[in-house]
Amino acid sequence: MANTKSAEKNARKNSARYERNRAVKTKLKTLEKKFQSSLESKDGDQARESARMFISALDKAAKSALVHRNKVARKKASLDKAIVDMQSSGKAPKPAAKEDSSEENE
């Protein structure tokens, strides 16, 4: 229990901050799950949209130092990589380049 007015005020501020931070972290987890589910469904447009929303929320959380900026950078890079991998797996692989015909002429 707080003994002074300032300690009581700090307790109120800490409680309010705790609730706000918890809400933001929960939202980040939800957005990440939505992105993962859109990846599994192989829906490119939905994956890009959910990635955009998730990146925006990550940047806002990093701005207020709720999430470390290096963690945000790592998450963003993995999102981009996952989208590129999803798009490349949907396309047919490129055919192998033909070898020079100089060997045949010898």
N, C-alpha and C positions, 0 to 999 in steps of 0.2 A: 504494500500500500504506500502511496506517495505521501511524503511528509510536507512538502512545500507546494506552493502554487505552480511554480515552474515545473516541478516534477509531475504534477497532475496534468499540466498542459502537454508535456512531452509524452506522457502515457497516452493521451488522446491522439496526438499526432502520430505516434507509432502505430496505434490501432488502425487509424484511417489509412496510413501508408501500407500497412500489412494487407488490408482488404483490397486496396487498389492494385498492389503488386501481384497478389494472388490471382485476381481477375485477369490481369494481362498475361500472366504465365499460363493460365488455363486456356486463354484464347489462342496463344501460340501453339500449345499442344493440339488443340482442336484443328487449327489451320494446317498443321503438319500432317495430321491424320487424314484430312480431306485431300491433301495433295497426294499422299501415298495411295489412297483409294482410287483417285483419278488416274494415277500411273498404272495401277493394276488393271483398271478397266480399259486401258490403252486408248483413252480419249484425249487426243492431243490438245484440242482447244480448251477443254475443261482443265487439263493439267497446267497449261500455260496461265490460265486465269487464276487458278488456285495458287500457283507459284507466285504470281504477281501480288496477290493479297497477302500471302505468307511473308514475302520479302518486305513488303511495306510495313507489316506489323513488326518484323524483326528489326528494321531500321528505327522505328519509333521506340522500341524497347531499348535498343543500343544507345539512342540519343539520351535517354534518361538513366543510363548506366544500370538498367535492370538486367541486361544480358551483356556479357563482355563482347567487345567489338570483334575480337578474333573468332569467337564462336559464331557470331553473325556472318562473318566472312566465310567461314568454313561451311556453314549451312547453305549460304547462297551458292557457293561453288558446287556443292553436291546436288543442289536443285537443278542448276544448269546442266550438269553432267547427266543427271537422270533424264532430263527432257531430251537432250541430244541422243542419248543411248536409246530411248524409246522411239525417237523418230528414225534413227538409223536401222533399228531392228525391223521396222515396218517396211523398209524398202528392200528391193532385191540387191544382193551383193554385186559389185561390179565384176565383169568378166576379166579374167587374167589377160594381161597384155601379151600379144604374140611376140615370139622371139624373132630376132633378125633372120632374114632368109639367107644371110651371108654364109652360114654354116652349110646350108644345102648346096650352095654353088661350088664348094670346094671339092 
